[in-house]
């Protein structure tokens, strides 16, 4: 039975750490800025829509982030 050298493990850890740093997930704001979406003004909500939004939250938030990440990956 052969022992694995600690030197080989160190190389693997360094590569894994380097990859983790380079593949950090961008924030929504960073992706919007990179795609030029930060210049788009959101629509104005009516008072009833605003009250509904406050009570129920944003039903499209997760979907928007998923689609934004998909588009961002394609544009890179």
N, C-alpha and C positions, 0 to 999 in steps of 0.2 A: 504494500500500500504506500503510495507516494503522498507526501504532504504538499499542499498548495503553498506557493510562496506568497508572502504578504506583499511583495513588490507588485505582483500581478493584480492583486485586489486593489491596491492603491491606484493603479492606472485605470481600472474599471470605475472606481469611485470618482476619479477626476473627470473622466469622460461623462459620466452620468450627471455630475454636478454642472459641468459646462453645458450640457444639453438642457438641463432644468432651467438654467439661467436664460438661455436663448429662447426657450419655448414658453416663457412666462405669458400668462393670459393677459391680454390688454384689457383695460377698463372700457366701459361703454363710451365714455367721453373721449378716450384716446382713439378709438376706432372711428367715432363720428368725425373727429377732427381730421384724421387721415383720409377719410372718404369725402370730406367737404360737407358733411351733413350738419355740422355745427352752425352753419350759417342760415339754416332753415328755421323760420319762426313757427312755433306750434300754433295750432288753431285756438281761437278763443272759445272757452266753454260758456254755455249759458249757466245761469245760477242753479237751475235744477240739475244740469249735468255735473256741475262742480260739487254739489251736495251729494249726489249719487257716487261720484268718484271718491269723495272723502269717506263715505260710509263703506263702500265695497272694495276700495283699492283699485289698482290698475290691472284690469283683466288681461291686458295684452303685453305686460312687461316681460314675462319669460319668453313669449313667442318673439317679441321684437329683438331681445338679446340673442336668441338662437339664430334668427335670420341675419342679424347684423354680423355675428361671428362667421356665418357661412359666406356672406358676401365679402367680408374682409379677407378671409382665407383665399378666396378666388382672385381677388384683386392684387394680392401680394406678389 
